[in-house]
Structures are given as structure tokens and as C-alpha cells.
């Protein structure tokens, strides 16, 4: 958890005295997703035999919190919106404290398919990768209803990372990812810095893992954008994209560590 956020802003709810049933943890980050999250939770129940699940409710003010509570998953609940980066940090700390080996992260907005979680985790469980990035552009992946502006920005971001790191990835912005939790014992990967509380975190980790020569792999996944009329993303047009670019700039210039 960021040192700038007191413990009173975060509540961990475990419905039963829970013991780990798998070496793998899946973290679902949600904020005001309404009924969309219910379909995601139903699919997570189908894969819960291969992984444990923790849901991070980042201060939802709609029916999201109530829908999550109907399921037998551990919940980390923020009293107000603190950011996706801090939500993922809380999930990573949850996983480390309970001695999981790997963690997968995904959003609860319905764009990602929980049934693909085993494919994302397999390279980590088999020991051939330290970090797995989902890609909608690899053969076997797919993207539907992807807005033109978002498509263009994904390619710009991916090109930038390729230029800075040499890693020939295809989809740096896909939030469907999985990590070996051992990564976060490396002092050169300091995710607990407070400037990484929002969109910066995932791009910080991506850059660090590649430049520190860990084993990185992409796997094909689906990203299906909703057509229900609700916003497909909470990324703001300018500040959100700068938040994603920021760690790449600051780390490459050695301004941040």
C-alpha cells in the first residue's frame, strides 16, 4: 500500500478463515462497473479451481460493491477511489502476505475473458517466464469494437516501449497480465512508490522487468469492447495517457528509479 494512504482507507474482507488453495492468485480490479462485473464474476467462479481470487473494489459508489459481496471471493475495499495502481499494489501485497507464487491482474469492465486466465498463468507455473503480457494482436487473440483512437494510441505506446527497451511486443496497454511475485522482492523494482498509484504502475513494472532482463512472454487474449452505451474506459483522454507514458520517460532518463 502507498505510504500516502492510511490503513483506514482500505478494508480486507475474507468471508471465512481462508487458506490458500492454489499457488496462483487472480486480482480483479473494479470501480463502478455495475452489472458488467456480474458476468465477470460468474466466469471467475468457473476458473476458481485453478486459482484463488481477490476482488479490489476501488471505492465504487454504484451497485458494484453489492454484486461483489454476493460471491465467495476475498475483497479488498477502498473507501474512495484511489487508483488502479494502488489497487494492484494492494493485490500484490495480499498475494505476498499469503505466500502465493504468481498473480494475474485484470479489470472488471467485461473486456477481458476470465476463462483465458489459465493460458495467462501457464508460462509462469511451468517456470518458463517471469512476466506474461496479454496481447489482442497476436495470432489467436482478438479485439472487437475497438475504437480507432484507442487502437492508434495502443500502437504508439507499444512502439515507444519497443524503442526504449528493444522488446518486440505487440500490445503494451493490455491490462490482462500475470507476474511472478518473486519479482517484487528485487529492490530495483520498487512498486511501493506513491507516484505509481494510478496508471503508472503497470508501465513501470513492464519497463523494469524488460530492462532487468527477466523472462517476458506475450500470449494471445481477447479484448472485447462493450456496446451497452456506458463508457468503455475510465482513462481520461490526455491526463490518463500521460500517466501511462510518464514512467517510460522518467525511467529512461534516470529521473525516477
Secondary structure as UniProt FT lines:
FT   TURN            3..4
FT   HELIX           7..9
FT   STRAND          10..13
FT   STRAND          24..30
FT   TURN            34..35
FT   HELIX           36..47
FT   TURN            48..50
FT   STRAND          52..57
FT   HELIX           64..69
FT   STRAND          74..78
FT   HELIX           84..97
FT   TURN            98..99
FT   STRAND          102..107
FT   HELIX           114..116
FT   HELIX           117..125
FT   TURN            126..127
FT   STRAND          131..135
FT   TURN            139..140
FT   STRAND          142..144
FT   HELIX           148..165
FT   TURN            172..173
FT   STRAND          177..180
FT   HELIX           181..185
FT   TURN            187..188
FT   TURN            191..192
FT   HELIX           194..196
FT   HELIX           200..211
FT   TURN            212..213
FT   STRAND          216..220
FT   STRAND          222..224
FT   TURN            237..238
FT   HELIX           239..252
FT   TURN            253..254
//
